[in-house]
């Protein structure tokens, strides 16, 4: 804040005092005048500002600006001589300009015009800038204030065309028009904002000999004015926001009297402005304590208070906050939430979240951890499948990550920007599954919505649909699904017109579909439609080399979920996990790691052996040999299957459990080998010797 000393308490000094007292950026430290009857001294005392008769007592008291308002040039010279280098002395004539705006400014301009040649000292010490040009538009004179305002040295200005220095200058226009321009706005290239007056110079022979401009840097003044304007605009804006808000809002003053409500408040309470404004804060309450009065008393906000308001006793939740300005409470603002609306919005939010969860694919192939040969093969097949429109059948035990693969296939395909809908065929009752998948027409059954409803296949049009647990579909639903695969069209329940769709179908199952076909529980024709691109996802026990990176990824995920800081797992703990056969696969591994981290201390950063819950290790099945006695009690098909199972297991073991080498030695495709190993449940820890 700048400290200002006013010397002279006459008309000009008094006017300056009034202006400067209204700003926060300048502080008037004293008003000085030898005439103790001067009007300005009494006015200064009313503001609490010190007064005096001698300015020398104040000149060295850390004064930033001295305003000489006496009009006495001798006083001005003494002030200039006595002031320190950092103190700015503003002459009385200039002070009078500031107080009286343009009337005083024009007086000064006339004085400058008459005394330009012999009063350069004064001109160089005035706060206003001044530029003089000749009739060739060349700059002839600039004062020190011009250098300061334009931030350009005097030597770089003198002798140059005015338009080269100030491109938008209108002094050339003043030369041509011979008319003055008063109080015009101008913005310099350095961002300074000016108020300038331009006057032509005409000699006694009525010849134009040049022109000059006097300008004031009003950047700071404009900032203050804009701040005041902004306050008004903000007030208007806040009122507009309150009145347009769907939230019911009421405002009271420090005495608890209503000063504002909005239309939403009227809608909930039934009370109008005339019922509330100027009335006590309790006027709207049917049941409960006034939260406005409580907040005004405690100066603390309250949230989520249940009460009833208005003549209809509307059930609402109330949030009230105090309005505190400069440490003083000026009122409070309350927001009412209609509980019935909250319930409806909560229900809608849950439904929206469910829709979002069902319509987006969250994972990509980068989220799938696995470097084992078995997993690499599955990933390569899945990436190939993602680039084609073929139906994909994901096969694998429960917990191996079939849904993760389905997400990744969709996100890798050209349908990734369209919907991805997941359906668990085993989780939806048979009675409603058909209408959920294919939709229904109006009046198709009791309770059907007016206008009917789209099914999941229609919703997923141009996108992908993931049918999990496909083996659990009834034969009736299998027939309906077969039509979708064959004809690319569906018929709504209760309808007759086919609807063409374009949907990528990804299916998954953990059951043996071949056995289901033999048992007549799964359609063979549907199987061949689904089995165009089968992908076997190996179990965790088939890819134990992936265990360490899987554990690291799970630790990272659970750290985020539970707010923990676990960094690693010890070798002893990892060895325990490697010995387990993991019937629940990756899902079970995540469960075990999660339980271990839950029971760890908050400051522990490594999972140790004692943190791992007890795991029951199932011993490997004992070897069996095919004997003639055994064969005599079995059918030919069963005997052949037993032989095939044991021979594959034997070769698998001989090749050190390498599936690729096993398939090559057996002269079958790797896909066929996966199928047979799945069929016979051949696993690394259950292989048998062949003899």
C-alpha positions in Angstrom: 0.0 0.0 0.0 1.4 3.4 -1.0 1.7 6.1 1.7 0.5 9.6 0.5 1.1 13.0 2.0 -1.3 15.8 0.9 0.2 19.3 1.2 -2.7 21.8 0.9 -6.2 21.4 2.2 -8.1 23.7 -0.1 -10.5 22.7 -2.8 -8.1 20.5 -4.7 -6.6 18.9 -1.6 -10.1 18.2 -0.2 -11.2 16.6 -3.5 -8.1 14.4 -3.6 -8.7 13.4 0.0 -12.2 12.3 -0.8 -11.0 10.2 -3.8 -8.0 8.6 -2.0 -9.9 7.7 1.1 -12.2 5.5 -0.9 -9.4 3.3 -2.3 -7.6 0.4 -0.5 -4.4 0.8 -2.5 -3.4 4.3 -1.2 -3.1 5.4 2.4 -3.3 9.1 3.2 -0.9 9.5 6.2 -1.5 13.2 6.8 -3.0 16.4 5.4 -0.9 19.6 5.8 -2.0 23.3 5.5 -0.7 26.5 7.2 -4.3 27.7 7.2 -5.7 25.8 10.1 -9.2 26.9 9.1 -9.0 25.1 5.8 -11.9 22.9 4.9 -9.8 19.9 4.1 -8.3 19.6 7.6 -11.6 19.2 9.2 -12.5 16.6 6.6 -9.2 14.7 7.3 -10.0 14.7 11.0 -13.4 13.1 10.3 -11.5 10.3 8.5 -9.1 9.9 11.4 -6.2 11.2 9.4 -3.5 13.3 11.2 -3.3 17.0 10.2 -0.6 19.6 10.6 0.8 23.0 9.5 4.3 22.0 8.5 5.1 19.3 5.8 8.8 19.1 6.8 7.8 17.1 9.9 6.4 14.3 7.6 8.5 14.4 4.5 11.0 11.8 5.8 8.5 9.5 7.4 8.6 6.8 4.7 6.4 8.7 2.3 5.8 7.2 -1.2 3.8 10.1 -2.8 3.6 13.8 -2.0 0.7 15.6 -3.6 1.3 19.4 -3.6 -2.2 20.9 -3.7 -1.3 24.5 -2.7 -0.6 25.7 -6.3 2.5 27.5 -4.9 5.6 26.8 -7.2 8.0 27.7 -4.4 6.4 25.0 -2.2 6.7 22.6 -5.1 10.4 23.3 -5.6 11.0 22.9 -1.9 9.1 19.6 -1.8 11.1 18.3 -4.8 14.3 19.4 -3.2 13.5 18.0 0.2 12.0 14.6 -0.9 14.0 11.4 -1.1 14.7 9.8 -4.5 12.0 7.1 -3.9 9.3 9.8 -3.2 7.2 11.0 -6.1 6.2 14.6 -5.9 3.0 15.5 -7.8 2.6 19.2 -8.5 -0.5 21.1 -7.4 -1.7 21.7 -11.0 -1.6 18.0 -11.7 -3.4 17.2 -8.4 -6.1 19.7 -9.5 -6.4 17.8 -12.8 -6.9 14.6 -11.0 -9.6 16.1 -8.7 -11.5 18.0 -11.3 -10.9 15.5 -14.1 -10.8 17.2 -17.5 -11.6 20.8 -16.6 -8.4 21.0 -14.6 -6.6 18.9 -17.2 -7.5 21.2 -20.0 -6.3 24.2 -17.9 -3.0 22.4 -17.4 -2.7 21.6 -21.2 -3.2 25.3 -22.0 -0.5 26.2 -19.4 1.8 23.6 -21.0 1.2 24.9 -24.5 2.1 28.5 -23.4 5.0 27.5 -21.2 6.4 24.4 -23.0 9.8 25.9 -23.8 10.5 27.3 -20.3 8.8 24.9 -18.0 10.3 21.5 -19.0 11.3 20.9 -15.4 7.7 20.9 -14.3 6.6 18.8 -17.2 9.2 16.2 -16.5 7.9 15.9 -12.9 4.2 15.6 -13.5 2.6 12.3 -13.3 0.9 12.5 -16.7 2.7 11.6 -19.9 3.1 14.1 -22.7 4.2 13.7 -26.3 4.6 16.6 -28.8 4.9 16.1 -32.6 5.6 18.5 -35.4 3.6 18.9 -38.6 5.7 16.0 -40.2 4.4 13.6 -37.5 7.9 13.4 -35.9 8.2 13.3 -32.1 9.8 16.5 -30.8 9.3 16.1 -27.0 8.4 13.5 -24.4 8.5 13.9 -20.6 9.8 11.5 -18.0 6.4 10.1 -17.3 6.1 9.1 -20.9 9.3 7.1 -20.6 7.9 5.4 -17.5 4.5 4.7 -18.9 5.7 3.5 -22.3 8.8 1.7 -20.8 11.0 3.1 -23.6 14.0 5.5 -23.1 13.6 9.1 -24.3 16.4 8.8 -26.8 14.6 6.0 -28.6 11.5 8.2 -29.1 12.7 11.6 -30.1 12.9 12.1 -33.9 10.8 9.0 -34.8 7.4 9.0 -36.5 4.7 8.8 -33.9 3.1 5.8 -35.7 6.3 3.8 -35.4 6.2 4.3 -31.6 2.4 4.1 -31.1 0.9 2.3 -34.0 -2.7 3.3 -33.1 -1.9 6.9 -32.3 -4.5 9.4 -33.6 -2.1 12.5 -33.4 -1.7 12.3 -37.2 -5.5 12.5 -37.5 -5.6 15.5 -35.2 -3.0 17.2 -37.5 -5.3 16.7 -40.4 -8.6 17.5 -38.8 -7.3 20.4 -36.6 -9.7 19.3 -33.9 -8.9 18.2 -30.5 -9.9 14.8 -29.0 -10.7 14.8 -25.3 -10.6 11.9 -22.9 -10.0 9.1 -25.4 -9.1 5.5 -24.3 -5.9 4.0 -25.6 -4.1 0.7 -24.9 -0.4 0.5 -25.4 1.4 -2.6 -26.6 2.8 -3.2 -23.1 -0.8 -3.5 -21.8 -1.0 -0.1 -20.1 -4.4 1.5 -20.4 -4.5 5.3 -20.9 -6.9 8.2 -21.0 -5.5 10.7 -23.5 -6.4 14.2 -24.8 -5.0 15.2 -28.1 -4.8 18.9 -29.2 -3.5 20.5 -32.4 -1.0 23.3 -32.2 -2.0 26.3 -34.4 0.1 29.5 -34.7 -1.0 33.1 -35.0 -1.1 32.7 -38.8 -3.6 29.8 -38.4 -1.0 27.3 -39.6 -0.8 23.8 -38.1 2.6 23.5 -36.6 2.1 20.2 -34.7 0.1 18.5 -32.0 0.5 17.1 -28.6 -1.1 14.5 -26.4 -1.4 14.4 -22.6 -2.2 11.0 -21.2 -2.7 9.4 -17.8 -2.0 5.8 -16.9 -5.3 4.6 -15.6 -4.4 0.9 -15.5 -4.5 0.8 -11.7 -7.7 3.0 -11.6 -9.3 0.8 -14.2 -8.4 -2.3 -12.2 -10.1 -0.8 -9.2 -13.1 0.1 -11.3 -13.3 -3.3 -12.8 -13.1 -4.9 -9.4 -16.1 -2.9 -8.3 -17.9 -3.8 -11.6 -16.9 -7.4 -11.0 -18.5 -7.3 -7.5 -21.7 -6.0 -9.0 -21.6 -8.6 -11.8 -20.8 -11.4 -9.3 -23.8 -10.3 -7.1 -26.1 -10.3 -10.1 -24.6 -13.7 -11.2 -25.1 -15.3 -7.8 -28.7 -14.1 -7.7 -29.3 -15.6 -11.1 -27.7 -18.9 -10.1 -29.8 -19.0 -6.9 -33.0 -18.3 -8.8 -32.2 -20.8 -11.6 -31.0 -23.6 -9.3 -33.1 -26.7 -8.9 -31.9 -26.9 -5.3 -34.3 -25.2 -2.8 -32.3 -22.3 -1.3 -33.1 -19.8 1.5 -30.9 -17.0 2.8 -31.4 -15.2 6.2 -29.5 -12.2 7.7 -27.6 -12.1 10.9 -30.9 -11.7 12.9 -32.5 -14.7 11.3 -34.8 -12.7 9.1 -35.4 -14.1 5.6 -33.9 -12.1 2.8 -34.1 -14.4 -0.3 -35.6 -17.7 -1.5 -35.7 -19.2 -5.0 -38.5 -20.8 -7.0 -37.3 -24.3 -6.1 -37.8 -23.4 -2.4 -41.4 -22.3 -3.2 -42.0 -25.6 -5.0 -41.0 -27.7 -2.1 -42.4 -25.7 0.8 -45.4 -24.0 -0.9 -44.2 -20.7 0.7 -43.8 -17.5 -1.5 -41.3 -14.6 -1.0 -44.0 -12.6 0.8 -44.4 -15.4 3.3 -40.6 -15.7 4.0 -38.7 -12.4 3.3 -38.5 -10.3 6.4 -40.0 -13.1 8.5 -38.3 -15.2 11.2 -36.4 -18.3 10.0 -38.8 -20.6 11.8 -41.7 -19.6 9.5 -41.2 -22.5 7.1 -40.7 -25.3 9.7 -43.5 -27.7 10.5 -41.4 -30.2 12.6 -37.9 -29.7 13.8 -35.5 -27.0 15.0 -34.5 -24.0 12.8 -31.0 -24.8 11.5 -30.6 -21.1 10.4 -30.8 -20.0 14.0 -28.5 -22.8 15.2 -25.9 -21.9 12.7 -26.2 -18.1 13.5 -25.6 -19.0 17.1 -22.8 -21.6 16.7 -21.2 -20.1 13.6 -20.7 -23.7 12.4 -22.4 -25.4 9.4 -24.8 -28.3 9.7 -25.4 -31.0 7.2 -28.0 -33.7 6.5 -30.6 -32.6 9.2 -34.0 -34.3 8.7 -37.1 -32.1 9.2 -40.5 -31.3 7.7 -41.3 -27.9 6.1 -44.3 -26.1 4.7 -48.0 -26.7 5.3 -47.7 -30.0 3.5 -45.0 -31.1 6.0 -42.6 -32.1 3.2 -39.9 -34.4 4.3 -36.5 -32.8 3.5 -32.8 -32.9 4.3 -31.2 -29.6 5.2 -27.7 -28.2 4.8 -27.0 -24.8 6.3 -23.7 -22.8 6.2 -22.9 -19.5 7.9 -21.9 -16.4 5.9 -18.9 -14.8 7.6 -17.4 -11.5 6.4 -14.3 -10.1 8.0 -14.9 -12.3 11.0 -18.4 -11.2 11.5 -21.4 -13.4 10.8 -23.7 -11.8 8.2 -26.3 -14.5 7.8 -26.6 -18.1 6.7 -27.6 -20.0 3.5 -29.7 -23.1 3.6 -30.2 -25.8 0.9 -33.2 -28.1 1.2 -33.2 -31.6 -0.5 -36.5 -33.3 -1.1 -36.1 -36.8 0.3 -38.5 -38.3 -2.2 -36.5 -36.8 -5.0 -33.3 -38.1 -3.5 -34.7 -41.6 -3.4 -35.7 -41.4 -7.0 -32.3 -40.0 -8.1 -30.5 -42.6 -6.1 -32.5 -45.4 -7.8 -31.8 -43.8 -11.2 -28.1 -43.5 -10.3 -27.9 -47.2 -9.4 -29.6 -48.1 -12.6 -27.3 -45.8 -14.6 -24.2 -47.4 -13.0 -25.5 -50.8 -13.8 -26.0 -49.9 -17.4 -22.5 -48.4 -17.6 -21.0 -51.5 -16.1 -22.9 -53.6 -18.6 -22.1 -51.4 -21.6 -18.4 -51.0 -21.3 -15.3 -53.2 -21.7 -12.8 -52.3 -18.9 -9.8 -54.5 -19.7 -7.3 -54.9 -22.6 -4.7 -57.5 -23.4 -2.2 -55.3 -21.3 -4.2 -56.3 -18.2 -3.7 -60.0 -18.8 -0.6 -61.3 -17.0 1.2 -64.3 -18.5 4.4 -65.2 -20.2 4.1 -69.0 -20.1 3.9 -70.8 -23.5 0.3 -71.9 -22.7 -0.8 -68.4 -21.9 1.1 -66.9 -24.9 -0.7 -69.3 -27.2 -4.1 -68.3 -25.7 -3.3 -64.6 -26.1 -2.1 -65.0 -29.7 -5.3 -66.9 -30.6 -7.4 -64.2 -28.8 -5.7 -61.4 -30.7 -6.2 -63.1 -34.0 -9.9 -63.6 -33.1 -10.2 -59.9 -32.1 -9.3 -58.9 -35.7 -12.0 -61.1 -37.2 -15.8 -61.1 -36.8 -15.9 -64.8 -36.0 -17.7 -66.1 -33.0 -15.3 -66.8 -30.1 -15.7 -69.7 -27.6 -13.6 -69.2 -24.5 -13.0 -72.5 -22.7 -11.4 -72.9 -19.3 -12.0 -73.7 -15.7 -13.8 -71.3 -13.4 -11.5 -68.4 -12.3 -9.1 -68.6 -15.2 -10.1 -65.2 -16.6 -12.5 -65.9 -19.4 -14.3 -62.6 -18.9 -11.0 -60.7 -18.9 -10.3 -62.2 -22.4 -13.8 -61.2 -23.6 -13.2 -57.6 -22.5 -9.7 -57.6 -24.2 -11.1 -59.1 -27.5 -13.7 -56.4 -27.7 -11.3 -53.6 -27.0 -8.9 -54.9 -29.6 -11.6 -55.2 -32.3 -12.9 -52.5 -34.6 -16.1 -52.5 -32.4 -14.3 -51.1 -29.4 -16.1 -47.7 -29.6 -19.5 -49.5 -29.5 -21.3 -51.2 -26.7 -20.0 -54.3 -24.9 -22.8 -56.1 -22.9 -22.2 -59.0 -20.5 -24.8 -61.6 -19.8 -24.4 -64.4 -17.4 -26.7 -67.1 -18.8 -26.7 -69.0 -15.5 -27.6 -65.9 -13.4 -30.9 -65.0 -15.2 -34.0 -67.0 -14.6 -35.2 -69.0 -17.6 -38.6 -67.3 -17.5 -37.1 -63.8 -18.2 -33.9 -64.7 -20.0 -35.6 -64.8 -23.4 -37.3 -61.3 -23.0 -34.0 -59.9 -21.7 -32.0 -61.2 -24.7 -34.5 -60.6 -27.5 -36.8 -58.0 -26.1 -40.6 -58.0 -26.2 -43.5 -56.3 -28.0 -46.2 -54.4 -26.2 -48.8 -56.7 -24.6 -46.5 -59.8 -25.1 -47.2 -60.8 -21.5 -48.7 -59.4 -18.3 -46.7 -56.5 -17.0 -45.0 -55.7 -20.3 -44.1 -52.1 -20.8 -46.1 -49.9 -23.1 -44.4 -49.8 -26.5 -42.4 -52.9 -25.7 -38.7 -53.1 -24.9 -35.4 -53.6 -26.7 -33.5 -56.7 -25.9 -29.8 -57.0 -25.1 -29.0 -58.1 -28.7 -30.6 -54.9 -30.0 -28.8 -52.8 -27.4 -25.5 -54.4 -28.4 -26.1 -53.7 -32.2 -22.7 -52.8 -33.9 -21.0 -53.8 -30.7 -20.2 -57.1 -28.8 -22.1 -59.3 -26.5 -20.5 -61.7 -24.0 -22.5 -64.8 -23.1 -20.9 -66.3 -20.1 -21.9 -69.9 -18.9 -23.3 -70.6 -22.4 -23.6 -74.3 -21.4 -26.3 -73.5 -19.0 -28.8 -72.4 -21.7 -31.9 -74.5 -22.1 -32.4 -76.2 -25.5 -35.2 -73.7 -26.3 -32.9 -70.8 -25.8 -30.1 -72.6 -27.7 -32.4 -72.8 -30.7 -33.1 -69.1 -30.5 -29.4 -68.3 -30.2 -28.7 -70.5 -33.2 -31.1 -68.4 -35.3 -29.1 -65.3 -34.3 -25.9 -66.9 -35.4 -27.3 -68.2 -38.7 -29.5 -65.4 -39.8 -28.1 -62.3 -37.9 -31.7 -61.4 -36.8 -33.9 -61.7 -33.8 -37.6 -61.8 -33.2 -39.0 -60.1 -30.0 -41.1 -62.1 -27.6 -44.7 -61.7 -28.8 -43.6 -60.3 -32.2 -43.4 -61.7 -35.7 -41.2 -59.3 -37.6 -37.5 -60.2 -37.7 -35.1 -57.5 -36.7 -31.7 -57.5 -38.4 -28.7 -57.0 -36.0 -24.9 -56.8 -36.4 -23.4 -58.2 -33.2 -20.1 -59.8 -32.4 -20.8 -62.8 -30.1 -18.2 -64.0 -27.6 -19.2 -67.0 -25.5 -17.6 -68.8 -22.5 -18.1 -72.0 -20.6 -16.3 -74.2 -18.1 -18.2 -77.4 -18.8 -17.4 -80.1 -21.3 -19.6 -79.3 -24.2 -18.8 -82.5 -26.0 -20.1 -84.5 -23.1 -23.2 -82.3 -23.0 -23.8 -83.1 -26.7 -23.6 -86.8 -25.9 -26.0 -86.3 -23.0 -28.4 -84.4 -25.4 -28.2 -81.3 -23.2 -26.4 -79.2 -25.7 -27.3 -78.8 -29.4 -24.6 -80.2 -31.8 -25.4 -77.7 -34.5 -25.0 -74.8 -32.0 -21.7 -76.2 -30.8 -20.3 -76.1 -34.4 -21.5 -72.5 -34.8 -19.9 -71.5 -31.5 -16.7 -73.6 -31.9 -15.4 -71.7 -34.9 -12.7 -70.0 -32.9 -12.2 -72.0 -29.6 -9.6 -70.5 -27.2 -8.5 -72.6 -24.3 -7.4 -70.5 -21.3 -5.0 -72.6 -19.2 -5.6 -73.1 -15.5 -3.2 -71.6 -13.1 -1.6 -75.0 -12.3 -0.8 -75.3 -16.0 1.2 -72.1 -16.0 2.9 -71.9 -12.6 5.7 -69.8 -14.2 3.2 -67.0 -14.3 2.6 -67.1 -10.5 5.2 -64.4 -9.5 4.0 -61.7 -11.9 0.4 -62.6 -11.1 1.1 -62.1 -7.4 2.8 -58.8 -8.1 -0.2 -57.6 -10.1 -2.7 -58.7 -7.5 -0.7 -56.9 -4.7 -0.7 -53.7 -6.7 -4.5 -54.0 -7.2 -5.3 -54.7 -3.6 -3.0 -51.9 -2.5 -5.2 -49.5 -4.4 -8.4 -51.1 -3.2 -7.5 -51.3 0.5 -5.1 -48.3 0.8 -2.1 -50.6 1.7 1.6 -50.2 0.8 2.7 -53.8 0.4 5.6 -54.0 -2.0 6.5 -57.7 -2.4 6.2 -61.3 -1.3 9.0 -63.4 0.3 10.5 -66.4 -1.4 9.3 -68.7 1.3 5.7 -67.5 1.0 6.0 -67.8 -2.8 7.2 -71.4 -2.5 4.1 -72.3 -0.5 1.9 -70.8 -3.2 3.8 -72.8 -5.9 3.2 -76.1 -4.1 -0.6 -75.6 -4.1 -2.7 -76.9 -7.0 -5.1 -73.9 -7.2 -8.5 -75.5 -8.0 -10.0 -72.0 -8.0 -7.3 -70.6 -10.3 -6.5 -66.9 -10.4 -9.7 -66.0 -8.6 -8.6 -68.2 -5.6 -5.1 -66.7 -5.8 -6.5 -63.2 -5.5 -8.6 -64.3 -2.5 -5.6 -65.8 -0.8 -3.4 -62.7 -1.4 -6.2 -60.5 -0.3 -6.7 -62.3 3.0 -2.9 -62.3 3.6 -2.8 -58.5 3.2 -5.8 -57.8 5.3 -4.2 -59.5 8.3 -0.8 -57.8 7.9 0.2 -54.8 10.0 -0.2 -51.4 8.3 3.6 -50.8 8.3 4.5 -54.2 6.9 5.6 -54.1 3.3 6.3 -57.8 2.5 4.0 -60.8 2.5 5.7 -63.5 4.6 5.1 -67.2 5.1 3.1 -66.6 8.3 0.7 -64.3 6.5 -0.4 -67.0 4.0 -3.6 -68.8 5.1 -3.5 -72.6 5.4 -3.7 -74.2 2.0 -4.7 -77.9 1.7 -2.4 -79.5 -0.9 -4.1 -82.3 -2.8 -1.8 -85.2 -3.5 -1.4 -86.3 -7.0 -3.5 -89.2 -8.2 -1.8 -92.5 -8.1 -0.8 -94.2 -11.4 -3.1 -96.7 -13.0 -2.3 -99.4 -15.5 -4.6 -100.8 -18.1 -5.0 -104.6 -17.6 -6.9 -107.2 -19.5 -9.2 -107.7 -16.6 -10.1 -104.0 -16.6 -10.7 -104.1 -20.3 -13.0 -107.1 -20.1 -15.4 -105.2 -17.8 -15.6 -102.1 -20.1 -17.2 -101.3 -23.4 -15.0 -100.9 -26.4 -15.5 -97.1 -26.5 -14.6 -96.8 -22.8 -11.5 -99.0 -23.2 -10.3 -96.9 -26.2 -10.9 -93.7 -24.3 -9.0 -95.0 -21.2 -6.1 -96.1 -23.4 -6.0 -92.7 -25.2 -6.1 -90.8 -21.9 -3.2 -92.8 -20.4 -1.2 -92.6 -23.6 -1.6 -88.8 -23.9 -0.7 -88.5 -20.2 2.4 -90.7 -20.7 3.7 -88.7 -23.7 2.9 -85.4 -21.9 5.1 -86.5 -19.0 7.8 -87.8 -21.3 8.0 -84.4 -22.9 8.4 -82.7 -19.6 4.8 -81.4 -19.7 5.4 -79.3 -22.8 2.1 -79.2 -24.7 3.7 -78.1 -28.0 6.2 -81.0 -28.1 3.4 -83.4 -27.0 1.1 -82.4 -29.8 4.0 -82.7 -32.3 4.9 -86.3 -31.1 1.3 -87.4 -31.2 0.9 -85.8 -34.6 -2.2 -83.8 -33.6 -2.9 -80.1 -33.6 -2.3 -78.1 -30.4 -6.0 -77.2 -30.4 -7.0 -80.9 -30.6 -4.5 -81.7 -27.8 -6.1 -79.0 -25.6 -9.5 -80.5 -26.3 -8.5 -84.0 -25.4 -6.6 -83.0 -22.3 -9.7 -81.0 -21.2 -11.9 -84.0 -22.0 -9.8 -86.5 -20.0 -8.9 -83.9 -17.4 -5.2 -84.5 -17.9 -3.2 -82.1 -15.8 0.5 -81.8 -14.8 -0.1 -83.2 -11.4 -2.3 -86.1 -12.5 -0.4 -87.7 -15.4 0.0 -91.4 -15.5 2.7 -93.8 -16.7 1.9 -96.0 -19.6 3.0 -99.6 -19.6 
